[in-house]
Amino acid sequence: MSNHPTQLGKYAIDGVLGSGAMGVVYLATDPMIQRRVALKTIQRSLVDGDVSGSSIAARFRNEAQAAGRLTHPGIVSIYEYGEDGDTAFIAMEYVEGQDLAKLLGANPIISEPMLLQVMDQLLAALQYAHEHGVWHRDIKPANLILTQSGQLKVMDFGIARIRDAGITQVTSTIGTHGYMAPEQYRGQDFDHRVDIFASGVLLYRLLTGESAFSGAPEAIMYRVLHMTPPAPSTVGRVKRTIELDSVVSKALAKDAAERYQTAAAFREALRLHAGKTSQGNPVIASVLHGDETVVDPQAAQLLRNAALAASATSPGSNWDASMLTTLERALASFVGPLAKMLVKQAAAKSVDYNTLVGAVAQHLQSDDERAQFMAKIIKTGTMGSVVQRTGPGSSGVSQAGTSPSMGTAGGTGPTGAAGTAGTAGTGGSAAQQALTPGFVAHATRVLASHMGPLAKVIVKKAEAQAGNAQQFIDLLVQHCADGVDRDRLQQELKKGLGPQTGA
């Protein structure tokens, strides 16, 4: 039986978004207004036991106070701080998107219109926070979320400082190496201009694809205190305009008095540059005129690819909904409403049906309960006959004809191909052939010619799910990118099967 609650305060728990040593972040629903929220939790004893302002628990309490006083479209909203039994929680805005760190990890260089848009939104949010007496103190890519519409959201005010609030008088060196300002390393008094410095480091990273200050923590501290990074126009894979060098230099001034004194001044400097160098670009025009956020085409594709890759690499992203519902109902007789969340978590980590059932059964308390659970599954017919998977990347056995996205045995799958048991073989129809490394390599080349590097992700996912060559082809055709000629793709894929195969 899982230790996860089914409810915290008034919020119904729908699933787990993440977890760490100190607590869990849940996806939940506010039943009063049917709003989805993220619940960040921590053990209440940790909150009650420390008022020094230096612990993780104090940062948790500080986040509720800092972000809770801010209402801005570029800042993740805090709705409520609450306590339920031994758990303290913060209810906050649930944002679907990619954090900038992951985005830059996959695509280190982004277009100038996109980076200017990111910086414009960030500095607007920081100006608002500073005007309300809140300094974030940990601006970095991992704390910035981009939605698919291009909206930037600043999150994690756990070490923010609230002006005149004693609880936030935490050690000045708390932060992220490489983004902390010199005065933080020196232990000096500081103010909102530490966020200006961190934003300058971020701009340098966006322009060059490299860190302004890198190395071991001690080396980073020395470089922040004593060295000036090379001008962005002289490094990196993409040639950037020299005019931005002076903007970065001023933001990274080691003396806070020589930096931009406000986020608004920093923002205006970037806007002046954008107005001179990017005339006619609709994204920049949107930024300059304060219109609704517009994403430049490269950025839009980048965000879509990130979302697709995350979906394609998730082991349980294509499970049949009715199959999961059957498991939920069988499990619910033992664990109640928590069944839906537990099945969803197990599906996200399982590559075949037997593994999924085993993962779900682990949440039962005894062998007797597990036996009863299995009896319920078998009674529904979903455990049926099984066949051995023989293709590369397979993981044991798979339910005949009911692998994800392939339909039922003798029926029709989503791509219109008849679902068949994955029988190993070397001749006959494609449905009878096992996958070979040579055919997988052929398929990767073919799919890459249609949709680029993302092909490798889709091939790997299909290879893990398919029981035979035909299922593999069907999955590739089904999950190829929009705009790909599916009939042509299928024909090109089948050319790699050899002369003994049927159509």
Residue, then its C-alpha position, 0 to 999 in steps of 0.5 A: m500500500s502506498n504512503h501517498p495521501t488521497q487528499l491534503g486539506k481540501y485538495a484531491i490528489d490526482g498524481v505525483l509530479g515529483s519527489g525529493a528527500m524533503g517532500v513530494v509535489y502532487l498534482a491535485t484538484d481544488p474541488m470548489i472551483q475544479r482547478r488543477v494545482a500543484l501541491k508542494t509538501i514537506q513534513r510539518s515537523l521540519v517547518d515547526g522545528d526550525v525558525s533560523g531561516s537557513s534550513i530547507a524547511a524555512r525556505f519552504r515557508n519563505e516561498a509561500q510568503a515571498a511568491g504569495r504576495l506576487t500576482h503576475p502572469g510571469i510568476v507561478s502563483i501561490y494560492e495557499y499555505g496549509e497544513d494537514g496532519d503531519t504535512a505542510f503544503i503550498a498550493m500553487e499554479y500548475v504550469e504545463g511546459q518545459d523548464l529552460a534548463k532541459l530546453l537548453g540541454a537539448n538545444p544549446i543555441i536558440s534564435e535571437p528573437m526567442l532569447l530576447q523574448v525570454m529575457d523580456q518576460l523574465l525582466a518584466a516579472l523581476q521588475y514587478a517582484h522587486e517593486h513589491g519588495v521581493w528578490h528571487r536570488d536564484i534566477k537560473p534556467a531550471n527555475l524558468i518554465l516555458t509553455q508551448s505558447g511561449q509564456l515564461k513563468v518564474m518559479d521557486f522563490g524558496i530562497a527569495r528575500i522579502r524586504d524587512a522580513g526577518i525570517t528571510q535573513v538567510t546566509s547570503t551565500i545560498g544560491t547557485h554557483g555561477y549565477m550568484a553575484p560577487e557580493q553574495y560570495r563576499g558575504q556583503d549586504f546585497d539587494h535586488r541587483v543580485d537578480i540583475f547579475a543572475s539575469g546577465v549570466l542567463l543572457y550570456r548563456l542564451l547568446t553563447g551556449e556556454s556558461a559565463f563562469s564554469g568549473a568547480p565551485e571554488a574556481i567559479m567563485y574566483r572567476v566571479l570575483h576577479m575575472t571578466p568572461p569573453a565578450p559574447s560576440t567572440v565566443g559560441r557557435v553562432k555569430r551574435t551582434i557586438e552591440l549586445d556585448s556592452v549590455v551583458s558587460k553592464a549586467l555582469a558588473k562586479d560592483a552592483a553600483e555599476r550594473y543596471q539599477t533596475a530590471a526595467a533599465f536592463r529590459e529597456a536596453l535589450r528593447l533598444h537593441a531589438g528595435k534596431t536590429s530586428q525590425g519586421n520580425p513579428v516576435i520582436a514586434s510583439v515584445l516591443h509593443g506589449d502585445e500577446t506573446v508570439v513565439d518565433p517559428q524556430a522556438a515553436q518547433l523547439l518547444r513542440n519537439a521537446a514535448l514530443a520527445a518527453s512523450a515518446t521517451s515515456p515508457g507508458s505514454n501509449w497504454d490503451a485507456s480501457m486496459l488501464t481502467t481495468l487495472e484501476r478497478a481491480l486495484a480500487s477494491f483494495v486501495g480505494p481512490l488511490a488506485k488511479m494514481l498508482v496505475k498511472q505511475a506504474a504505466a509511466k515506468s512499464v514497457d509491457y503489460n506483464t511488467l505493468v501488472g507486476a508493478v501495480a501488484q506491488h502496492l498490495q499488502s499481502d500475497d493473498e491480496r495479490a492473488q485476489f488481484m490477479a484473479k480479478i485481472i484474469k477474470t476480465g480477460t486482459m491477462g489472456s495468452v502471452v507470447q515471447r517478444t523476440g525483437p531487439g529491445s524487448s523485455g520479456v513477454s507481451q500480451a498477445g495482440t494488446s501491446p500499446s497502440m496495437g489493438t486487440a488480437g484479430g482486431t484493428g489497431p489505430t493505423g488500420a493494421a490487423g493486430t497479430a500475435g508477435t510470432a518470431g520468424t524469418g520469412g512470410s509476411a511482415a507480421q511474422q518477421a522478428l525485428t533485426p538490428g539491420f531493419v531497425a537501422h534501416a528504419t532509423r535512416v528512413l524516418a530521419s529523412h522525413m523528420g530529422p533527429l527526433a526519428k531516433v526517439i520514435v524508433k527506440k520507443a517503437e522497437a521496445q513496444a513492437g512484437n514483430a516487423q509489422q507492428f514496428i512499422d505501424l508504430l513508426v507510421q502512427h507516431c511520425a511528425d505531422g506533415v509526413d507522407r505516411d503512405r510513402l513512409q510505409q513503403e520505404l520502411k518495407k523495402g528493408l524487409g527483404p524479398q521473402t516478405g509479403a506486402 
